[in-house]
Amino acid sequence: MVGLTVAAAAIKKDRQETEERHRRREEERKKEEEERRIAEEQKRKAELVAELIENWEEAVRLRKFMKAIEEETVRSDFSQEARNDIQQVVEWVRQYADTLDPLSSLPEAIEEFVRPDSKYWWLE
């Protein structure tokens, strides 16, 4: 009888230790998963900000180029037809710069930063 009591206690202790190891492993797995998720989110945000900066810099370059074209057009003796053609180029560059510039659509850029799922809502 004593042997059964000792065996039962040993089995119970072994089961508790097994459950404790399992609980610790599960906690560690959850912690690692959370750390991985945080690292991925940081990476996503850094990449998004880098892309926004790149687009903004390109828009600035395009606007400088557009201004240089306009200044050259004023200084030069172009025909009216050439000026009209140049104006078409300037307008296209302006529109293109606006589509690239994250400051032209700042709420959308911020929305993608803060709530990335909103950009790809159809994937949910």
DSSP file (Angstrom, degrees, kcal/mol; ACC not computed):
  #  RESIDUE AA STRUCTURE BP1 BP2  ACC     N-H-->O    O-->H-N    N-H-->O    O-->H-N    TCO  KAPPA ALPHA  PHI   PSI    X-CA   Y-CA   Z-CA
    1    1 A M     >        0   0    0      0, 0.0     4,-2.0     0, 0.0     5,-0.1   0.000 360.0 360.0 360.0 -42.9    0.0    0.0    0.0
    2    2 A V  H  >  +     0   0    0      1,-0.2     4,-2.7     2,-0.2     5,-0.2   0.886 360.0  55.4 -61.7 -38.4    2.8    2.4    0.9
    3    3 A G  H  > S+     0   0    0      1,-0.2     4,-2.5     2,-0.2    -1,-0.2   0.879 106.8  49.3 -62.7 -38.8    4.4    1.5   -2.5
    4    4 A L  H  > S+     0   0    0      2,-0.2     4,-2.9     1,-0.2    -1,-0.2   0.894 110.8  50.0 -67.5 -39.3    1.3    2.5   -4.3
    5    5 A T  H  X S+     0   0    0     -4,-2.0     4,-2.4     2,-0.2    -2,-0.2   0.926 113.1  45.9 -64.0 -44.6    1.1    5.8   -2.4
    6    6 A V  H  X S+     0   0    0     -4,-2.7     4,-2.4     2,-0.2    -2,-0.2   0.914 114.5  48.3 -64.0 -43.1    4.7    6.6   -3.2
    7    7 A A  H  X S+     0   0    0     -4,-2.5     4,-2.7     2,-0.2    -2,-0.2   0.916 111.6  49.6 -63.9 -43.7    4.2    5.6   -6.9
    8    8 A A  H  X S+     0   0    0     -4,-2.9     4,-2.6     1,-0.2    -1,-0.2   0.909 112.0  48.4 -62.4 -41.8    1.1    7.7   -7.1
    9    9 A A  H  X S+     0   0    0     -4,-2.4     4,-2.6     2,-0.2    -1,-0.2   0.901 112.1  49.1 -64.6 -40.4    2.9   10.7   -5.6
   10   10 A A  H  X S+     0   0    0     -4,-2.4     4,-2.5     2,-0.2    -2,-0.2   0.908 112.3  47.8 -65.9 -41.5    5.8   10.2   -8.0
   11   11 A I  H  X S+     0   0    0     -4,-2.7     4,-2.7     2,-0.2    -2,-0.2   0.921 112.9  48.7 -63.7 -44.4    3.5   10.0  -11.0
   12   12 A K  H  X S+     0   0    0     -4,-2.6     4,-2.5     2,-0.2    -2,-0.2   0.923 112.9  47.4 -61.5 -45.2    1.6   13.1   -9.8
   13   13 A K  H  X S+     0   0    0     -4,-2.6     4,-2.6     2,-0.2    -2,-0.2   0.911 112.3  49.7 -63.6 -42.9    4.9   15.0   -9.3
   14   14 A D  H  X S+     0   0    0     -4,-2.5     4,-2.5     1,-0.2    -2,-0.2   0.913 111.2  49.4 -62.9 -42.9    6.2   13.9  -12.7
   15   15 A R  H  X S+     0   0    0     -4,-2.7     4,-2.7     2,-0.2    -2,-0.2   0.914 111.5  49.0 -62.9 -43.0    2.9   15.0  -14.4
   16   16 A Q  H  X S+     0   0    0     -4,-2.5     4,-2.5     2,-0.2    -2,-0.2   0.906 111.9  48.6 -62.9 -42.5    3.1   18.4  -12.7
   17   17 A E  H  X S+     0   0    0     -4,-2.6     4,-2.5     2,-0.2    -2,-0.2   0.900 112.0  49.5 -64.9 -39.9    6.7   18.8  -13.7
   18   18 A T  H  X S+     0   0    0     -4,-2.5     4,-2.5     2,-0.2    -2,-0.2   0.925 112.2  47.7 -63.3 -45.2    5.8   17.9  -17.3
   19   19 A E  H  X S+     0   0    0     -4,-2.7     4,-2.7     2,-0.2    -2,-0.2   0.893 111.6  50.8 -62.7 -39.9    2.9   20.3  -17.3
   20   20 A E  H  X S+     0   0    0     -4,-2.5     4,-2.6     2,-0.2    -2,-0.2   0.918 110.8  48.0 -64.8 -43.9    5.2   23.0  -15.9
   21   21 A R  H  X S+     0   0    0     -4,-2.5     4,-2.6     2,-0.2    -2,-0.2   0.914 112.9  49.2 -62.2 -42.0    7.8   22.4  -18.6
   22   22 A H  H  X S+     0   0    0     -4,-2.5     4,-2.6     2,-0.2    -2,-0.2   0.921 111.1  49.3 -62.4 -44.2    5.1   22.5  -21.2
   23   23 A R  H  X S+     0   0    0     -4,-2.7     4,-2.6     2,-0.2    -2,-0.2   0.915 112.2  48.2 -61.9 -43.6    3.7   25.8  -19.8
   24   24 A R  H  X S+     0   0    0     -4,-2.6     4,-2.6     2,-0.2    -2,-0.2   0.909 111.9  49.4 -64.5 -42.0    7.2   27.3  -19.8
   25   25 A R  H  X S+     0   0    0     -4,-2.6     4,-2.7     2,-0.2    -2,-0.2   0.913 111.8  49.1 -62.3 -41.9    7.8   26.2  -23.4
   26   26 A E  H  X S+     0   0    0     -4,-2.6     4,-2.6     2,-0.2    -2,-0.2   0.913 111.4  48.8 -64.4 -43.0    4.5   27.6  -24.4
   27   27 A E  H  X S+     0   0    0     -4,-2.6     4,-2.5     2,-0.2    -2,-0.2   0.920 112.6  48.4 -61.4 -43.6    5.2   30.9  -22.7
   28   28 A E  H  X S+     0   0    0     -4,-2.6     4,-2.7     2,-0.2    -2,-0.2   0.903 110.9  50.7 -63.7 -41.8    8.6   31.1  -24.4
   29   29 A R  H  X S+     0   0    0     -4,-2.7     4,-2.5     2,-0.2    -2,-0.2   0.923 111.7  47.5 -61.1 -44.8    7.1   30.3  -27.8
   30   30 A K  H  X S+     0   0    0     -4,-2.6     4,-2.4     2,-0.2    -2,-0.2   0.898 112.1  50.1 -63.5 -40.5    4.5   33.1  -27.3
   31   31 A K  H  X S+     0   0    0     -4,-2.5     4,-2.5     2,-0.2    -2,-0.2   0.924 112.3  46.6 -63.9 -45.0    7.3   35.5  -26.2
   32   32 A E  H  X S+     0   0    0     -4,-2.7     4,-2.4     2,-0.2    -2,-0.2   0.898 111.8  51.6 -64.1 -40.1    9.4   34.6  -29.2
   33   33 A E  H  X S+     0   0    0     -4,-2.5     4,-2.5     2,-0.2    -2,-0.2   0.912 110.9  47.6 -62.8 -43.3    6.4   34.9  -31.5
   34   34 A E  H  X S+     0   0    0     -4,-2.4     4,-2.6     2,-0.2    -2,-0.2   0.907 111.8  49.8 -65.2 -42.3    5.6   38.4  -30.1
   35   35 A E  H  X S+     0   0    0     -4,-2.5     4,-2.3     2,-0.2    -2,-0.2   0.896 112.1  48.6 -62.8 -40.3    9.2   39.5  -30.5
   36   36 A R  H  X S+     0   0    0     -4,-2.4     4,-2.6     2,-0.2    -2,-0.2   0.914 111.3  49.8 -65.2 -43.1    9.2   38.3  -34.1
   37   37 A R  H  X S+     0   0    0     -4,-2.5     4,-2.3     2,-0.2    -2,-0.2   0.915 111.8  48.1 -62.1 -43.2    5.9   40.1  -34.8
   38   38 A I  H  X S+     0   0    0     -4,-2.6     4,-2.5     2,-0.2    -2,-0.2   0.915 111.8  49.6 -63.7 -43.2    7.3   43.3  -33.3
   39   39 A A  H  X S+     0   0    0     -4,-2.3     4,-2.3     1,-0.2    -2,-0.2   0.905 111.1  49.4 -63.1 -41.6   10.5   43.0  -35.3
   40   40 A E  H  X S+     0   0    0     -4,-2.6     4,-2.6     2,-0.2    -1,-0.2   0.899 111.2  49.6 -64.2 -40.3    8.5   42.4  -38.5
   41   41 A E  H  X S+     0   0    0     -4,-2.3     4,-2.5     2,-0.2    -2,-0.2   0.905 110.4  49.9 -66.1 -41.0    6.3   45.4  -37.8
   42   42 A Q  H  X S+     0   0    0     -4,-2.5     4,-2.5     2,-0.2    -2,-0.2   0.919 112.0  48.6 -61.5 -43.1    9.4   47.6  -37.2
   43   43 A K  H  X S+     0   0    0     -4,-2.3     4,-2.6     2,-0.2    -2,-0.2   0.923 110.7  50.5 -62.9 -44.9   10.9   46.4  -40.4
   44   44 A R  H  X S+     0   0    0     -4,-2.6     4,-2.4     1,-0.2    -2,-0.2   0.921 112.5  46.6 -59.2 -45.5    7.6   47.1  -42.3
   45   45 A K  H  X S+     0   0    0     -4,-2.5     4,-2.7     2,-0.2     5,-0.2   0.909 111.9  50.3 -65.6 -41.7    7.5   50.6  -40.9
   46   46 A A  H  X S+     0   0    0     -4,-2.5     4,-2.4     1,-0.2    -2,-0.2   0.914 112.3  47.5 -62.6 -42.5   11.1   51.3  -41.7
   47   47 A E  H  X S+     0   0    0     -4,-2.6     4,-2.2     2,-0.2    -1,-0.2   0.897 112.3  49.8 -65.3 -40.0   10.7   50.1  -45.3
   48   48 A L  H  X S+     0   0    0     -4,-2.4     4,-2.7    -5,-0.2    -2,-0.2   0.934 111.6  47.6 -64.4 -45.5    7.5   52.2  -45.7
   49   49 A V  H  X S+     0   0    0     -4,-2.7     4,-2.7     1,-0.2     5,-0.2   0.912 111.2  51.4 -62.6 -41.9    9.2   55.4  -44.3
   50   50 A A  H  X S+     0   0    0     -4,-2.4     4,-2.4    -5,-0.2    -1,-0.2   0.904 111.4  47.9 -60.9 -41.0   12.2   54.7  -46.6
   51   51 A E  H  X S+     0   0    0     -4,-2.2     4,-2.6     2,-0.2    -2,-0.2   0.905 110.9  50.7 -66.5 -41.3    9.9   54.4  -49.6
   52   52 A L  H  X S+     0   0    0     -4,-2.7     4,-2.6     2,-0.2    -2,-0.2   0.918 111.8  47.7 -61.8 -43.1    8.0   57.6  -48.6
   53   53 A I  H  X S+     0   0    0     -4,-2.7     4,-3.0     2,-0.2     5,-0.2   0.927 111.6  50.2 -63.4 -44.9   11.3   59.5  -48.3
   54   54 A E  H  X S+     0   0    0     -4,-2.4     4,-2.2     1,-0.2    -2,-0.2   0.921 113.1  46.0 -60.4 -44.6   12.4   58.2  -51.7
   55   55 A N  H  X S+     0   0    0     -4,-2.6     4,-2.3     2,-0.2    -1,-0.2   0.896 112.8  50.2 -65.5 -40.2    9.2   59.2  -53.3
   56   56 A W  H  X S+     0   0    0     -4,-2.6     4,-2.4     2,-0.2    -2,-0.2   0.930 110.7  49.0 -63.5 -45.8    9.3   62.6  -51.7
   57   57 A E  H  X S+     0   0    0     -4,-3.0     4,-2.4     1,-0.2    -2,-0.2   0.893 111.2  50.1 -61.6 -39.8   12.8   63.2  -52.9
   58   58 A E  H  X S+     0   0    0     -4,-2.2     4,-2.5    -5,-0.2    -1,-0.2   0.900 109.6  50.9 -65.9 -39.5   11.9   62.2  -56.4
   59   59 A A  H  X S+     0   0    0     -4,-2.3     4,-2.3     2,-0.2    -2,-0.2   0.904 109.8  50.4 -63.3 -40.8    8.9   64.5  -56.3
   60   60 A V  H  X S+     0   0    0     -4,-2.4     4,-2.2     2,-0.2    -2,-0.2   0.927 111.0  49.0 -61.9 -45.2   11.2   67.4  -55.2
   61   61 A R  H  X S+     0   0    0     -4,-2.4     4,-2.4     1,-0.2    -2,-0.2   0.915 110.9  50.3 -60.7 -43.3   13.7   66.6  -58.0
   62   62 A L  H  X S+     0   0    0     -4,-2.5     4,-2.7     1,-0.2    -1,-0.2   0.897 110.1  49.9 -63.0 -40.3   10.9   66.5  -60.6
   63   63 A R  H  X S+     0   0    0     -4,-2.3     4,-2.4     2,-0.2    -1,-0.2   0.874 110.3  50.0 -68.7 -36.2    9.6   69.9  -59.3
   64   64 A K  H  X S+     0   0    0     -4,-2.2     4,-2.4     2,-0.2    -2,-0.2   0.919 112.3  48.2 -64.4 -42.9   13.0   71.4  -59.6
   65   65 A F  H  X S+     0   0    0     -4,-2.4     4,-2.4     2,-0.2    -2,-0.2   0.921 110.9  50.8 -61.9 -44.6   13.3   70.0  -63.1
   66   66 A M  H  X S+     0   0    0     -4,-2.7     4,-2.4     1,-0.2    -2,-0.2   0.909 110.5  49.3 -59.5 -43.9    9.9   71.4  -63.9
   67   67 A K  H  X S+     0   0    0     -4,-2.4     4,-2.8     1,-0.2    -1,-0.2   0.898 109.3  52.1 -64.0 -40.7   10.9   74.9  -62.6
   68   68 A A  H  X S+     0   0    0     -4,-2.4     4,-2.5     2,-0.2    -1,-0.2   0.905 109.4  50.0 -62.6 -40.7   14.1   74.8  -64.6
   69   69 A I  H  X S+     0   0    0     -4,-2.4     4,-2.4     2,-0.2    -2,-0.2   0.939 111.6  48.3 -61.5 -46.4   12.1   74.0  -67.7
   70   70 A E  H  X S+     0   0    0     -4,-2.4     4,-2.0     1,-0.2    -2,-0.2   0.915 112.4  48.4 -61.4 -43.7    9.7   76.9  -67.0
   71   71 A E  H  X S+     0   0    0     -4,-2.8     4,-2.0     1,-0.2    -1,-0.2   0.904 112.1  48.8 -64.5 -40.7   12.6   79.3  -66.4
   72   72 A E  H  X S+     0   0    0     -4,-2.5     4,-1.9     1,-0.2    -1,-0.2   0.882 108.7  54.0 -65.8 -37.4   14.4   78.2  -69.6
   73   73 A T  H  < S+     0   0    0     -4,-2.4     5,-0.4     1,-0.2    -1,-0.2   0.893 108.9  48.6 -63.2 -40.1   11.1   78.7  -71.5
   74   74 A V  H  < S+     0   0    0     -4,-2.0    -1,-0.2     1,-0.2    -2,-0.2   0.902 114.8  45.2 -66.7 -40.8   10.8   82.2  -70.3
   75   75 A R  H  < S+     0   0    0     -4,-2.0    -2,-0.2    -5,-0.1    -1,-0.2   0.771 105.4  74.0 -74.0 -26.3   14.4   83.1  -71.2
   76   76 A S  S  < S-     0   0    0     -4,-1.9     2,-1.0    -5,-0.2     0, 0.0  -0.434  81.5-121.8 -95.1 163.4   14.4   81.5  -74.6
   77   77 A D        +     0   0    0     -2,-0.1     2,-0.2     0, 0.0    -3,-0.1  -0.618  48.9 161.7-102.6  71.7   12.8   82.6  -77.8
   78   78 A F        -     0   0    0     -2,-1.0     2,-0.0    -5,-0.4    -5,-0.0  -0.607  41.5-108.2 -90.7 152.5   10.6   79.6  -78.5
   79   79 A S     >  -     0   0    0     -2,-0.2     4,-2.5     1,-0.1     5,-0.2  -0.278  32.9-108.1 -68.4 164.3    7.6   79.6  -80.9
   80   80 A Q  H  > S+     0   0    0      1,-0.2     4,-2.3     2,-0.2     5,-0.2   0.878 121.8  53.7 -63.3 -36.5    4.1   79.5  -79.4
   81   81 A E  H  > S+     0   0    0      2,-0.2     4,-2.3     1,-0.2    -1,-0.2   0.923 109.4  47.3 -64.0 -43.3    3.8   75.9  -80.6
   82   82 A A  H  > S+     0   0    0      1,-0.2     4,-2.8     2,-0.2    -2,-0.2   0.905 110.9  52.2 -64.1 -41.0    7.0   74.9  -78.8
   83   83 A R  H  X S+     0   0    0     -4,-2.5     4,-2.5     2,-0.2    -1,-0.2   0.891 109.1  50.3 -61.5 -39.8    5.9   76.7  -75.7
   84   84 A N  H  X S+     0   0    0     -4,-2.3     4,-1.8     2,-0.2    -1,-0.2   0.914 111.7  47.7 -64.4 -42.4    2.6   74.8  -75.8
   85   85 A D  H  X S+     0   0    0     -4,-2.3     4,-1.8     2,-0.2    -2,-0.2   0.927 112.2  49.3 -63.3 -44.1    4.5   71.5  -76.2
   86   86 A I  H  X S+     0   0    0     -4,-2.8     4,-2.7     1,-0.2    -2,-0.2   0.901 107.9  54.8 -61.6 -40.7    6.8   72.4  -73.3
   87   87 A Q  H  X S+     0   0    0     -4,-2.5     4,-2.6     1,-0.2    -1,-0.2   0.860 104.4  54.4 -62.5 -35.5    3.7   73.3  -71.2
   88   88 A Q  H  X S+     0   0    0     -4,-1.8     4,-2.2     2,-0.2    -1,-0.2   0.912 109.6  47.3 -63.1 -41.9    2.3   69.8  -71.8
   89   89 A V  H  X S+     0   0    0     -4,-1.8     4,-2.7     2,-0.2    -2,-0.2   0.937 111.7  50.4 -63.5 -46.0    5.6   68.3  -70.5
   90   90 A V  H  X S+     0   0    0     -4,-2.7     4,-2.5     1,-0.2    -2,-0.2   0.908 110.8  49.0 -59.8 -43.4    5.5   70.6  -67.5
   91   91 A E  H  X S+     0   0    0     -4,-2.6     4,-2.4     2,-0.2    -1,-0.2   0.899 111.4  49.1 -64.8 -40.4    1.9   69.7  -66.6
   92   92 A W  H  X S+     0   0    0     -4,-2.2     4,-2.8     2,-0.2    -2,-0.2   0.935 111.7  48.7 -64.8 -44.7    2.7   66.0  -66.9
   93   93 A V  H  X S+     0   0    0     -4,-2.7     4,-2.9     1,-0.2    -2,-0.2   0.903 110.8  52.0 -61.4 -41.2    5.7   66.3  -64.7
   94   94 A R  H  X S+     0   0    0     -4,-2.5     4,-2.2    -5,-0.2    -1,-0.2   0.940 112.2  44.7 -60.4 -48.0    3.6   68.3  -62.2
   95   95 A Q  H  X S+     0   0    0     -4,-2.4     4,-1.9     2,-0.2    -2,-0.2   0.908 113.9  49.7 -63.9 -41.7    1.0   65.6  -62.1
   96   96 A Y  H  X S+     0   0    0     -4,-2.8     4,-1.8     2,-0.2    -2,-0.2   0.923 110.0  50.5 -63.8 -44.1    3.5   62.8  -61.9
   97   97 A A  H  X S+     0   0    0     -4,-2.9     4,-2.6     1,-0.2    -1,-0.2   0.903 109.4  52.1 -59.6 -41.2    5.3   64.6  -59.0
   98   98 A D  H  < S+     0   0    0     -4,-2.2    -1,-0.2     1,-0.2    -2,-0.2   0.863 107.4  51.6 -64.8 -35.2    2.0   64.9  -57.2
   99   99 A T  H  < S+     0   0    0     -4,-1.9    -1,-0.2     1,-0.2    -2,-0.2   0.847 115.7  41.8 -70.9 -31.4    1.3   61.2  -57.5
  100  100 A L  H  < S+     0   0    0     -4,-1.8    -2,-0.2    -5,-0.1    -1,-0.2   0.864  92.4  94.5 -78.6 -37.2    4.7   60.3  -56.1
  101  101 A D    >X  -     0   0    0     -4,-2.6     3,-1.3    -5,-0.2     4,-0.6  -0.384  58.8-159.8 -67.3 115.3    4.8   62.9  -53.3
  102  102 A P  T 34 S+     0   0    0      0, 0.0     3,-0.4     0, 0.0     7,-0.3   0.739  91.7  64.5 -66.5 -19.4    3.5   61.4  -50.0
  103  103 A L  T >4 S+     0   0    0      1,-0.2     3,-0.8     2,-0.2    -2,-0.1   0.731  92.8  62.2 -74.6 -19.9    2.9   64.9  -48.8
  104  104 A S  T <4 S+     0   0    0     -3,-1.3    -1,-0.2     1,-0.3    -6,-0.1   0.765 121.4  22.6 -72.8 -24.7    0.2   65.3  -51.5
  105  105 A S  T >X S+     0   0    0     -4,-0.6     4,-1.9    -3,-0.4     3,-0.6  -0.357  79.1 153.4-135.4  53.5   -1.7   62.5  -49.9
  106  106 A L  H <>  +     0   0    0     -3,-0.8     4,-2.8     1,-0.2     5,-0.3   0.870  68.7  56.7 -56.8 -44.0   -0.4   62.5  -46.4
  107  107 A P  H 3> S+     0   0    0      0, 0.0     4,-2.3     0, 0.0    -1,-0.2   0.898 109.1  47.7 -57.6 -38.3   -3.5   61.0  -44.7
  108  108 A E  H <> S+     0   0    0     -3,-0.6     4,-2.2     2,-0.2    -2,-0.2   0.904 111.9  49.3 -68.0 -40.4   -3.3   57.9  -47.0
  109  109 A A  H  X S+     0   0    0     -4,-1.9     4,-1.6    -7,-0.3    -1,-0.2   0.916 113.9  45.8 -63.9 -42.6    0.5   57.6  -46.3
  110  110 A I  H  X S+     0   0    0     -4,-2.8     4,-3.0     2,-0.2     5,-0.3   0.889 109.5  55.4 -67.6 -38.8   -0.1   57.8  -42.5
  111  111 A E  H  X S+     0   0    0     -4,-2.3     4,-3.4    -5,-0.3     7,-0.3   0.917 107.7  48.8 -59.6 -43.6   -3.1   55.4  -42.8
  112  112 A E  H  < S+     0   0    0     -4,-2.2    -1,-0.2     1,-0.2    -2,-0.2   0.866 113.4  48.0 -65.4 -34.8   -0.8   52.8  -44.4
  113  113 A F  H  < S+     0   0    0     -4,-1.6    -2,-0.2    -5,-0.2    -1,-0.2   0.939 122.7  31.9 -68.0 -47.7    1.8   53.4  -41.6
  114  114 A V  H  < S+     0   0    0     -4,-3.0    -2,-0.2     1,-0.2    -3,-0.2   0.890 135.5  22.6 -81.0 -42.0   -0.7   53.1  -38.7
  115  115 A R    ><  +     0   0    0     -4,-3.4     3,-1.6    -5,-0.3     4,-0.5  -0.699  64.4 171.9-128.6  79.0   -3.2   50.6  -40.2
  116  116 A P  G >> S+     0   0    0      0, 0.0     3,-1.0     0, 0.0     4,-0.8   0.790  75.7  65.2 -61.9 -27.5   -1.5   48.6  -42.9
  117  117 A D  G 34 S+     0   0    0      1,-0.2     6,-0.2     2,-0.2     7,-0.2   0.768  88.9  68.1 -66.7 -23.5   -4.4   46.3  -43.2
  118  118 A S  G X4 S+     0   0    0     -3,-1.6     3,-0.8    -7,-0.3    -1,-0.2   0.810  95.7  54.8 -67.2 -27.8   -6.6   49.1  -44.5
  119  119 A K  T <4 S+     0   0    0     -3,-1.0    -1,-0.2    -4,-0.5     3,-0.2   0.866 118.8  33.0 -71.6 -35.2   -4.6   49.3  -47.7
  120  120 A Y  T >< S+     0   0    0     -4,-0.8     3,-2.0     1,-0.2     4,-0.4  -0.361  73.7 147.2-116.2  51.3   -5.2   45.6  -48.4
  121  121 A W  G X   +     0   0    0     -3,-0.8     3,-1.2     1,-0.3    -1,-0.2   0.774  65.7  65.2 -59.6 -28.6   -8.6   45.3  -47.0
  122  122 A W  G 3  S+     0   0    0      1,-0.2    -1,-0.3    -3,-0.2    -2,-0.1   0.641  92.4  63.5 -72.9 -12.5   -9.6   42.6  -49.5
  123  123 A L  G <         0   0    0     -3,-2.0    -1,-0.2    -6,-0.2    -2,-0.2   0.640 360.0 360.0 -83.4 -14.4   -7.0   40.2  -48.1
  124  124 A E    <         0   0    0     -3,-1.2    -1,-0.2    -4,-0.4    -2,-0.1   0.498 360.0 360.0 -71.1 360.0   -8.8   40.0  -44.8
